[in-house]
């Protein structure tokens, strides 16, 4: 009897996503968001910084909010405190972005439920770098 590989929606998301908008990306190389996004960029993802306090990060122009980003976004990665997640999720829903990812220690159950209800795929309280590395080496 053949065994069927278990479904891994996070692996599927990371395999399909090409463009990641990163809300709260810092231009400071010592900040976790910078290191995580540098890794993802090195893996071939297009990183779009979303931070109103910086002009650019990782060689990419920064935007003040998701609403100003032009072009297709496959995934929103959130490096903000939980109390700021609602606004990001509202923008992701409005822009019909298929998935939101809240980094480790970013937990907002109400925002996650709202995103899921709107049809978005949600990952919460997980590091995208660690999840990518675990699945793709």
DSSP file (Angstrom, degrees, kcal/mol; ACC not computed):
  #  RESIDUE AA STRUCTURE BP1 BP2  ACC     N-H-->O    O-->H-N    N-H-->O    O-->H-N    TCO  KAPPA ALPHA  PHI   PSI    X-CA   Y-CA   Z-CA
    1    1 A X              0   0    0      0, 0.0     2,-0.2     0, 0.0     0, 0.0   0.000 360.0 360.0 360.0 125.3    0.0    0.0    0.0
    2    2 A X        -     0   0    0      1,-0.1     2,-0.4     0, 0.0     0, 0.0  -0.456 360.0-132.0 -74.0 140.6    1.5    3.3   -1.1
    3    3 A X        -     0   0    0     -2,-0.2     2,-0.5     3,-0.0    -1,-0.1  -0.746  14.6-137.4 -92.6 142.9    1.9    6.0    1.6
    4    4 A X        -     0   0    0     -2,-0.4     3,-0.1     1,-0.0     2,-0.0  -0.837  24.1-113.1 -98.7 131.4    0.7    9.5    0.7
    5    5 A X        -     0   0    0     -2,-0.5     2,-0.1     1,-0.1     3,-0.1  -0.381  39.4-107.0 -63.1 139.1    2.9   12.4    1.8
    6    6 A X        -     0   0    0      1,-0.1    -1,-0.1    -2,-0.0     2,-0.1  -0.406  37.5-102.9 -68.2 140.7    1.2   14.4    4.5
    7    7 A X        -     0   0    0     -2,-0.1     2,-0.4    -3,-0.1    -1,-0.1  -0.373  34.2-170.1 -62.0 137.4   -0.1   17.8    3.3
    8    8 A X     >  -     0   0    0      1,-0.1     4,-2.4    -3,-0.1     3,-0.2  -0.789   7.6-177.8-133.0  89.2    2.1   20.7    4.4
    9    9 A X  H  > S+     0   0    0     -2,-0.4     4,-2.5     1,-0.2     5,-0.1   0.808  84.0  54.7 -62.0 -29.6    0.3   24.0    3.7
   10   10 A X  H  > S+     0   0    0      2,-0.2     4,-2.6     1,-0.2    -1,-0.2   0.920 108.9  48.0 -68.8 -41.9    3.3   26.1    4.9
   11   11 A X  H  > S+     0   0    0      2,-0.2     4,-2.1     1,-0.2    -2,-0.2   0.932 112.3  50.0 -61.0 -44.2    5.6   24.3    2.5
   12   12 A X  H  X S+     0   0    0     -4,-2.4     4,-2.0     2,-0.2     5,-0.2   0.921 111.2  49.0 -60.2 -44.8    3.1   24.9   -0.3
   13   13 A X  H  X S+     0   0    0     -4,-2.5     4,-2.9     1,-0.2    -2,-0.2   0.941 112.8  46.4 -60.0 -48.8    2.9   28.6    0.6
   14   14 A X  H  < S+     0   0    0     -4,-2.6    -1,-0.2     1,-0.2    -2,-0.2   0.806 112.9  50.7 -67.2 -28.6    6.6   29.0    0.7
   15   15 A X  H  < S+     0   0    0     -4,-2.1    -1,-0.2    -5,-0.2    -2,-0.2   0.836 118.0  37.7 -75.5 -32.9    7.0   27.1   -2.6
   16   16 A X  H  < S+     0   0    0     -4,-2.0    -2,-0.2    -5,-0.2    -3,-0.2   0.825  95.4  91.0 -89.3 -33.8    4.4   29.2   -4.4
   17   17 A X     <  +     0   0    0     -4,-2.9     3,-0.1    -5,-0.2    56,-0.0  -0.387  37.9 164.6 -68.2 137.8    5.0   32.7   -3.0
   18   18 A X        +     0   0    0      1,-0.3    28,-2.9    -2,-0.1     2,-0.5   0.639  63.9  49.0-118.3 -34.4    7.5   34.8   -4.9
   19   19 A X  E     -a   46   0A   0     26,-0.2    55,-2.0    28,-0.0    56,-1.4  -0.950  62.8-171.9-119.6 122.7    6.9   38.3   -3.5
   20   20 A X  E     -ab  47  75A   0     26,-3.1    28,-2.7    -2,-0.5     2,-0.5  -0.953  11.3-155.1-117.7 118.0    6.8   39.0    0.2
   21   21 A X  E     -ab  48  76A   0     54,-2.4    56,-2.8    -2,-0.5     2,-0.7  -0.812  15.5-154.3 -86.6 127.3    5.8   42.4    1.6
   22   22 A X  E >   -ab  49  77A   0     26,-2.8    28,-2.5    -2,-0.5     3,-1.2  -0.882   1.8-156.3-113.5 105.3    7.5   42.8    5.0
   23   23 A X  E 3  S+ab  50  78A   0     54,-2.1    56,-3.2    -2,-0.7    28,-0.2  -0.684  83.6  18.0 -82.7 119.9    5.6   45.1    7.4
   24   24 A X  T 3  S+     0   0    0     26,-2.8    -1,-0.3    -2,-0.6     2,-0.2   0.570  81.6 163.2  96.0  11.6    8.1   46.4   10.0
   25   25 A X    <   -     0   0    0     -3,-1.2     2,-0.3    25,-0.4    -1,-0.3  -0.466  27.4-144.9 -64.4 130.0   11.3   45.5    8.1
   26   26 A X        -     0   0    0     -2,-0.2    -1,-0.1     2,-0.2     5,-0.0  -0.690  16.5-145.3 -96.9 149.4   14.2   47.4    9.6
   27   27 A X  S    S+     0   0    0     -2,-0.3     2,-0.6    30,-0.1    31,-0.1   0.397  76.0 102.5 -88.8   2.8   17.1   48.9    7.7
   28   28 A X    >   -     0   0    0      1,-0.1     3,-2.1    29,-0.0     6,-0.4  -0.780  67.3-149.7 -87.3 116.2   19.3   48.0   10.7
   29   29 A X  T 3  S+     0   0    0     -2,-0.6    -1,-0.1     1,-0.3     6,-0.1   0.675  94.3  62.3 -61.1 -15.8   21.3   44.9   10.0
   30   30 A X  T 3  S+     0   0    0      4,-0.1    -1,-0.3     5,-0.0     2,-0.2   0.598  83.9  94.5 -85.4 -10.6   21.2   44.0   13.8
   31   31 A X  S X> S-     0   0    0     -3,-2.1     4,-1.7     1,-0.1     3,-0.7  -0.589  80.9-126.4 -82.9 142.3   17.4   43.7   13.9
   32   32 A X  H 3> S+     0   0    0     -2,-0.2     4,-2.8     1,-0.2     5,-0.3   0.875 108.3  58.9 -54.2 -40.0   15.9   40.3   13.4
   33   33 A X  H 3> S+     0   0    0      1,-0.2     4,-2.2     2,-0.2    -1,-0.2   0.886 105.1  50.2 -59.2 -38.0   13.6   41.5   10.6
   34   34 A X  H <> S+     0   0    0     -3,-0.7     4,-2.3    -6,-0.4    -1,-0.2   0.938 113.0  44.6 -65.8 -47.6   16.7   42.5    8.6
   35   35 A X  H  X S+     0   0    0     -4,-1.7     4,-1.9     2,-0.2    -2,-0.2   0.908 114.0  49.1 -64.2 -43.3   18.4   39.2    9.0
   36   36 A X  H  X S+     0   0    0     -4,-2.8     4,-2.2     1,-0.2    -1,-0.2   0.925 114.6  45.1 -61.8 -45.2   15.3   37.1    8.3
   37   37 A X  H  X S+     0   0    0     -4,-2.2     4,-2.7    -5,-0.3    -2,-0.2   0.840 108.5  55.9 -72.6 -32.4   14.6   39.1    5.2
   38   38 A X  H  X S+     0   0    0     -4,-2.3     4,-2.1     2,-0.2    -1,-0.2   0.909 109.7  48.2 -62.3 -40.3   18.2   39.0    3.9
   39   39 A X  H  X S+     0   0    0     -4,-1.9     4,-1.1     2,-0.2    -2,-0.2   0.945 112.5  47.1 -62.6 -48.7   17.9   35.2    4.2
   40   40 A X  H  <>S+     0   0    0     -4,-2.2     5,-2.0     1,-0.2     3,-0.4   0.887 111.3  51.8 -63.0 -38.4   14.6   35.1    2.3
   41   41 A X  H ><5S+     0   0    0     -4,-2.7     3,-1.8     1,-0.2    -1,-0.2   0.909 106.9  53.3 -62.6 -42.1   16.0   37.4   -0.3
   42   42 A X  H 3<5S+     0   0    0     -4,-2.1    -1,-0.2     1,-0.3    -2,-0.2   0.732 102.4  60.0 -65.7 -21.6   19.0   35.1   -0.8
   43   43 A X  T 3<5S-     0   0    0     -4,-1.1    -1,-0.3    -3,-0.4    -2,-0.2   0.431 129.0 -95.3 -86.3   0.6   16.6   32.2   -1.3
   44   44 A X  T < 5S+     0   0    0     -3,-1.8     2,-0.2     1,-0.3    -3,-0.2   0.457  79.0 136.6 105.0   1.1   15.1   34.0   -4.3
   45   45 A X      < -     0   0    0     -5,-2.0     2,-0.6    -8,-0.1    -1,-0.3  -0.569  55.5-124.2 -81.1 145.1   12.1   35.9   -2.9
   46   46 A X  E     -a   19   0A   0    -28,-2.9   -26,-3.1    -2,-0.2     2,-0.5  -0.811  29.0-153.6 -84.8 123.2   11.4   39.5   -3.8
   47   47 A X  E     -a   20   0A   0     -2,-0.6     2,-0.6   -28,-0.2   -26,-0.2  -0.865  10.7-167.5-103.1 129.3   11.3   41.4   -0.6
   48   48 A X  E     -a   21   0A   0    -28,-2.7   -26,-2.8    -2,-0.5     2,-0.2  -0.941  17.3-141.3-115.9 108.2    9.2   44.6   -0.4
   49   49 A X  E     -a   22   0A   0     -2,-0.6    14,-2.1    12,-0.4     2,-0.5  -0.468  13.8-168.2 -68.6 136.6    9.9   46.7    2.8
   50   50 A X  E     +ac  23  63A   0    -28,-2.5   -26,-2.8    12,-0.2   -25,-0.4  -0.899  37.1 121.7-126.7 100.7    6.9   48.3    4.3
   51   51 A X    >   -     0   0    0     12,-1.6     3,-1.3    -2,-0.5    14,-0.2  -0.836  49.0-151.6-162.1 115.9    8.0   50.8    7.0
   52   52 A X  T 3  S+     0   0    0     12,-0.5    12,-0.1    -2,-0.3    13,-0.1   0.611  93.4  62.0 -69.8  -9.6    7.1   54.5    7.0
   53   53 A X  T 3  S+     0   0    0     11,-0.1     2,-0.3     2,-0.0    -1,-0.2   0.491  99.7  55.7 -97.3  -2.2   10.3   55.4    8.9
   54   54 A X    <   -     0   0    0     -3,-1.3    -3,-0.2     1,-0.1     3,-0.1  -0.921  61.5-149.0-129.2 156.1   12.9   54.2    6.3
   55   55 A X  S    S-     0   0    0      1,-0.3     7,-2.9    -2,-0.3     2,-0.3   0.798  80.5 -11.8 -89.0 -34.2   13.5   54.9    2.6
   56   56 A X  E     -F   61   0B   0      5,-0.3    -1,-0.3     7,-0.0     2,-0.3  -0.986  52.2-165.5-160.1 163.1   14.9   51.5    1.7
   57   57 A X  E >  S+F   60   0B   0      3,-2.1     3,-2.2    -2,-0.3    -8,-0.3  -0.962  77.2   5.0-153.3 141.3   16.1   48.2    3.1
   58   58 A X  T 3  S-     0   0    0     -2,-0.3   -11,-0.1     1,-0.3     3,-0.1   0.807 130.4 -58.8  54.4  32.5   18.1   45.4    1.5
   59   59 A X  T 3  S+     0   0    0      1,-0.2     2,-0.4     0, 0.0    -1,-0.3   0.561 114.5 113.8  77.9   7.9   18.4   47.4   -1.7
   60   60 A X  E <  S-F   57   0B   0     -3,-2.2    -3,-2.1     1,-0.0    -1,-0.2  -0.896  73.0-107.4-115.3 142.8   14.6   47.7   -2.1
   61   61 A X  E     -F   56   0B   0     -2,-0.4   -12,-0.4    -5,-0.2     2,-0.3  -0.422  35.0-133.3 -63.4 136.4   12.4   50.9   -1.9
   62   62 A X        -     0   0    0     -7,-2.9     2,-0.3    -2,-0.1   -12,-0.2  -0.727  13.8-150.6 -94.6 145.4   10.4   51.0    1.3
   63   63 A X  B     -c   50   0A   0    -14,-2.1   -12,-1.6    -2,-0.3    -9,-0.1  -0.868  18.2-130.3-113.3 147.2    6.7   51.9    1.3
   64   64 A X  S    S-     0   0    0     -2,-0.3   -12,-0.5   -14,-0.2     2,-0.3   0.817  87.4  -6.3 -68.3 -28.9    4.8   53.6    4.1
   65   65 A X  S >> S-     0   0    0    -14,-0.2     3,-1.3   -13,-0.1     4,-0.5  -0.968  74.9 -99.2-154.9 167.9    2.0   51.0    4.1
   66   66 A X  G >4 S+     0   0    0     -2,-0.3     3,-1.2     1,-0.3    -1,-0.1   0.837 116.1  68.5 -58.1 -32.4    0.7   48.0    2.1
   67   67 A X  G 34 S+     0   0    0      1,-0.3    -1,-0.3    -3,-0.0    -3,-0.0   0.754  97.9  50.5 -62.6 -24.7   -1.7   50.3    0.3
   68   68 A X  G <4 S+     0   0    0     -3,-1.3    -1,-0.3     2,-0.1     2,-0.2   0.617  84.4 106.9 -88.9 -13.0    1.1   52.2   -1.5
   69   69 A X    <<  -     0   0    0     -3,-1.2     2,-0.4    -4,-0.5     4,-0.1  -0.475  58.2-152.1 -70.5 132.4    2.8   49.0   -2.8
   70   70 A X        +     0   0    0     -2,-0.2     2,-0.1     2,-0.1    -2,-0.1  -0.845  54.8  32.4-103.1 142.1    2.3   48.5   -6.5
   71   71 A X  S    S-     0   0    0     -2,-0.4     2,-0.2     2,-0.1    -2,-0.0  -0.304  99.1 -40.2 102.8 171.4    2.4   45.1   -8.0
   72   72 A X        -     0   0    0     -2,-0.1     2,-0.5     2,-0.0    -2,-0.1  -0.506  46.7-163.5 -77.4 134.0    1.4   41.6   -6.9
   73   73 A X        -     0   0    0     -2,-0.2    25,-0.5    22,-0.2   -53,-0.2  -0.981   8.7-175.7-116.4 127.9    2.1   40.6   -3.3
   74   74 A X  S    S+     0   0    0    -55,-2.0     2,-0.3    -2,-0.5    25,-0.3   0.746  71.2  11.0 -91.2 -26.6    1.9   36.8   -2.5
   75   75 A X  E     -b   20   0A   0    -56,-1.4   -54,-2.4    23,-0.1     2,-0.6  -0.991  59.1-144.5-155.9 138.1    2.5   37.0    1.2
   76   76 A X  E     -bd  21 100A   0     23,-2.1    25,-3.3    -2,-0.3     2,-0.5  -0.954  16.1-161.4-107.2 121.2    2.6   39.7    4.0
   77   77 A X  E     -bd  22 101A   0    -56,-2.8   -54,-2.1    -2,-0.6     2,-0.6  -0.906  11.6-149.3-102.0 124.8    5.2   39.0    6.7
   78   78 A X  E     +bd  23 102A   0     23,-3.5    25,-1.9    -2,-0.5   -54,-0.2  -0.856  26.7 170.5-108.4 115.4    4.5   41.0    9.8
   79   79 A X        +     0   0    0    -56,-3.2     2,-0.3    -2,-0.6   -46,-0.1  -0.488  49.6 107.2-110.9  55.7    7.3   42.1   12.1
   80   80 A X  S    S-     0   0    0     -2,-0.1    23,-0.1    23,-0.0     5,-0.1  -0.898  79.2 -88.1-129.2 159.7    5.1   44.4   14.3
   81   81 A X    >   -     0   0    0     -2,-0.3     3,-2.4     1,-0.1     4,-0.3  -0.328  47.5-105.4 -64.0 152.4    3.8   44.1   17.8
   82   82 A X  G >  S+     0   0    0     23,-0.3     3,-1.6     1,-0.3     4,-0.5   0.800 117.0  63.5 -51.9 -35.2    0.4   42.3   18.1
   83   83 A X  G 3  S+     0   0    0      1,-0.3    -1,-0.3     2,-0.1     4,-0.2   0.664 103.2  50.2 -68.3 -13.3   -1.6   45.5   18.7
   84   84 A X  G <> S+     0   0    0     -3,-2.4     4,-1.0     1,-0.1    -1,-0.3   0.422  87.9  85.5-100.0   0.1   -0.6   46.8   15.2
   85   85 A X  H <> S+     0   0    0     -3,-1.6     4,-2.8    -4,-0.3     5,-0.2   0.845  75.3  67.1 -72.7 -34.7   -1.6   43.6   13.3
   86   86 A X  H  > S+     0   0    0     -4,-0.5     4,-2.7     1,-0.2    -1,-0.2   0.915 101.6  47.5 -54.0 -47.5   -5.2   44.5   12.9
   87   87 A X  H  > S+     0   0    0      1,-0.2     4,-2.1     2,-0.2    -1,-0.2   0.895 112.5  49.6 -62.5 -40.5   -4.5   47.4   10.5
   88   88 A X  H  X S+     0   0    0     -4,-1.0     4,-2.5     2,-0.2    -1,-0.2   0.925 111.8  48.2 -64.5 -44.3   -2.1   45.2    8.5
   89   89 A X  H  X S+     0   0    0     -4,-2.8     4,-2.6     2,-0.2     5,-0.2   0.910 109.2  53.4 -63.2 -42.5   -4.6   42.4    8.2
   90   90 A X  H  X S+     0   0    0     -4,-2.7     4,-2.4    -5,-0.2    -1,-0.2   0.917 111.6  45.9 -58.1 -43.0   -7.4   44.9    7.1
   91   91 A X  H  X S+     0   0    0     -4,-2.1     4,-2.4     2,-0.2    -2,-0.2   0.903 111.1  52.1 -66.9 -40.9   -5.1   46.2    4.3
   92   92 A X  H  <>S+     0   0    0     -4,-2.5     5,-2.5     2,-0.2     4,-0.4   0.901 111.4  47.4 -61.8 -41.0   -4.1   42.6    3.3
   93   93 A X  H ><5S+     0   0    0     -4,-2.6     3,-1.2     3,-0.2    -2,-0.2   0.938 111.8  49.8 -64.3 -46.8   -7.8   41.7    3.0
   94   94 A X  H 3<5S+     0   0    0     -4,-2.4    -2,-0.2     1,-0.3    -1,-0.2   0.876 114.2  44.8 -59.8 -38.7   -8.6   44.9    1.1
   95   95 A X  T 3<5S-     0   0    0     -4,-2.4    -1,-0.3    -5,-0.1    -2,-0.2   0.461 109.7-124.8 -85.9  -1.6   -5.7   44.2   -1.4
   96   96 A X  T < 5 +     0   0    0     -3,-1.2     2,-0.4    -4,-0.4    -3,-0.2   0.872  43.9 172.9  59.3  39.7   -6.7   40.5   -1.7
   97   97 A X      < -     0   0    0     -5,-2.5    -1,-0.2    -6,-0.2   -23,-0.1  -0.671  30.6-137.8 -76.9 131.2   -3.3   39.3   -0.6
   98   98 A X  S    S+     0   0    0    -25,-0.5    23,-2.9    -2,-0.4     2,-0.3   0.698  72.9  24.2 -71.3 -19.1   -3.6   35.5   -0.3
   99   99 A X  E     - e   0 121A   0    -25,-0.3   -23,-2.1    21,-0.2     2,-0.4  -0.999  52.7-161.3-150.5 145.5   -1.6   35.0    2.9
  100  100 A X  E     -de  76 122A   0     21,-2.5    23,-2.1    -2,-0.3     2,-0.5  -0.983  10.0-162.8-124.6 141.7   -0.4   36.7    6.1
  101  101 A X  E     -de  77 123A   0    -25,-3.3   -23,-3.5    -2,-0.4     2,-0.6  -0.980   3.1-160.2-126.9 118.2    2.5   35.5    8.3
  102  102 A X  E     -d   78   0A   0     21,-3.3    24,-1.7    -2,-0.5    23,-0.4  -0.884  24.0-129.4 -99.2 123.2    3.0   36.8   11.8
  103  103 A X    >   -     0   0    0    -25,-1.9     3,-2.3    -2,-0.6    22,-0.7   0.024  47.1 -54.8 -63.8 173.9    6.5   36.2   13.1
  104  104 A X  T 3  S+     0   0    0     21,-0.3    -1,-0.2     1,-0.3    22,-0.1  -0.213 128.2  13.3 -52.1 137.2    7.4   34.6   16.4
  105  105 A X  T 3  S+     0   0    0      1,-0.2     2,-0.9    -3,-0.1   -23,-0.3   0.483  94.1 118.3  70.7   5.5    5.7   36.2   19.4
  106  106 A X    <   +     0   0    0     -3,-2.3    19,-1.0    -4,-0.1     2,-0.5  -0.862  39.6 164.0 -99.7  99.7    3.4   38.1   17.1
  107  107 A X        +     0   0    0     -2,-0.9     2,-0.3    17,-0.1   -25,-0.1  -0.970  14.7 152.9-126.2 118.4    0.0   36.7   18.3
  108  108 A X     >  -     0   0    0     -2,-0.5     4,-2.5     1,-0.1     5,-0.2  -0.752  14.3-177.5-144.3  92.0   -3.3   38.3   17.5
  109  109 A X  H  > S+     0   0    0     -2,-0.3     4,-2.6     1,-0.2     5,-0.2   0.860  83.0  52.9 -62.1 -38.4   -6.1   35.7   17.5
  110  110 A X  H  > S+     0   0    0      2,-0.2     4,-2.3     1,-0.2    -1,-0.2   0.927 111.6  45.3 -65.0 -44.3   -8.8   38.2   16.5
  111  111 A X  H  > S+     0   0    0      2,-0.2     4,-2.5     1,-0.2    -2,-0.2   0.902 113.1  51.3 -65.0 -40.5   -6.8   39.5   13.5
  112  112 A X  H  X S+     0   0    0     -4,-2.5     4,-2.6     2,-0.2    -2,-0.2   0.919 110.9  48.1 -62.0 -43.4   -6.0   35.9   12.5
  113  113 A X  H  X S+     0   0    0     -4,-2.6     4,-2.6     2,-0.2    -2,-0.2   0.902 111.5  50.1 -64.0 -41.0   -9.6   34.9   12.7
  114  114 A X  H  X S+     0   0    0     -4,-2.3     4,-1.6     2,-0.2    -2,-0.2   0.918 111.9  48.2 -62.9 -43.4  -10.7   37.9   10.6
  115  115 A X  H  <>S+     0   0    0     -4,-2.5     5,-2.6     2,-0.2     4,-0.2   0.928 112.6  47.7 -63.6 -45.8   -8.0   37.1    8.0
  116  116 A X  H ><5S+     0   0    0     -4,-2.6     3,-1.8     1,-0.2    -2,-0.2   0.913 108.7  54.3 -62.2 -42.2   -9.1   33.4    7.8
  117  117 A X  H 3<5S+     0   0    0     -4,-2.6    -1,-0.2     1,-0.3    -2,-0.2   0.843 106.6  52.8 -60.2 -33.4  -12.8   34.4    7.5
  118  118 A X  T 3<5S-     0   0    0     -4,-1.6    -1,-0.3    -5,-0.2    -2,-0.2   0.439 127.0-102.0 -82.4   0.4  -11.8   36.6    4.5
  119  119 A X  T < 5S+     0   0    0     -3,-1.8     2,-0.2     1,-0.3    -3,-0.2   0.540  74.6 140.1  95.2   7.5  -10.1   33.6    2.9
  120  120 A X      < -     0   0    0     -5,-2.6     2,-0.4    -6,-0.2    -1,-0.3  -0.579  54.9-120.9 -84.2 147.4   -6.5   34.4    3.7
  121  121 A X  E     -e   99   0A   0    -23,-2.9   -21,-2.5    -2,-0.2     2,-0.4  -0.737  35.3-157.4 -81.5 134.1   -4.0   31.7    4.7
  122  122 A X  E     -e  100   0A   0     -2,-0.4     2,-0.4   -23,-0.2   -21,-0.2  -0.959  21.1-178.3-124.4 131.7   -2.6   32.6    8.1
  123  123 A X  E     -e  101   0A   0    -23,-2.1   -21,-3.3    -2,-0.4     2,-0.4  -0.995  17.7-173.6-119.6 133.2    0.6   31.6    9.9
  124  124 A X        +     0   0    0     -2,-0.4   -21,-0.1   -23,-0.2   -17,-0.1  -0.982  56.5   5.5-133.7 141.0    1.0   33.0   13.4
  125  125 A X  S    S+     0   0    0    -19,-1.0     2,-0.3   -22,-0.7   -21,-0.3   0.859  96.6 114.4  61.8  39.8    3.8   32.9   16.0
  126  126 A X        -     0   0    0    -24,-1.7     2,-0.5   -20,-0.1    -1,-0.2  -0.992  66.7-121.2-138.8 147.9    6.3   31.2   13.6
  127  127 A X     >  -     0   0    0     -2,-0.3     4,-2.5   -24,-0.2     5,-0.2  -0.777  12.9-151.4 -90.0 123.7    9.6   32.4   12.1
  128  128 A X  H  > S+     0   0    0     -2,-0.5     4,-2.4     1,-0.2     5,-0.2   0.850  96.7  53.8 -63.6 -34.7    9.5   32.3    8.3
  129  129 A X  H  > S+     0   0    0      2,-0.2     4,-3.0     1,-0.2     5,-0.2   0.954 111.1  44.8 -63.7 -49.8   13.3   31.7    8.1
  130  130 A X  H  > S+     0   0    0      1,-0.2     4,-2.2     2,-0.2    -2,-0.2   0.897 115.1  48.2 -62.4 -40.3   13.1   28.7   10.5
  131  131 A X  H  X S+     0   0    0     -4,-2.5     4,-1.2     2,-0.2    -1,-0.2   0.895 113.8  46.9 -68.0 -39.3   10.1   27.3    8.6
  132  132 A X  H  X S+     0   0    0     -4,-2.4     4,-3.1    -5,-0.2     3,-0.5   0.948 113.1  48.2 -64.8 -48.7   11.8   27.8    5.2
  133  133 A X  H  X S+     0   0    0     -4,-3.0     4,-1.8     1,-0.2    -2,-0.2   0.880 109.0  54.3 -60.7 -39.1   15.1   26.2    6.4
  134  134 A X  H  < S+     0   0    0     -4,-2.2    -1,-0.2    -5,-0.2    -2,-0.2   0.817 119.6  33.1 -64.7 -30.3   13.2   23.2    7.9
  135  135 A X  H  < S+     0   0    0     -4,-1.2    -2,-0.2    -3,-0.5    -1,-0.2   0.774 132.5  25.3 -98.4 -30.2   11.5   22.5    4.6
  136  136 A X  H  <        0   0    0     -4,-3.1    -3,-0.2    -5,-0.2    -2,-0.2   0.409 360.0 360.0-119.8   0.3   14.0   23.5    2.0
  137  137 A X     <        0   0    0     -4,-1.8    -4,-0.2    -5,-0.4    -3,-0.1   0.438 360.0 360.0  76.8 360.0   17.4   23.2    3.8
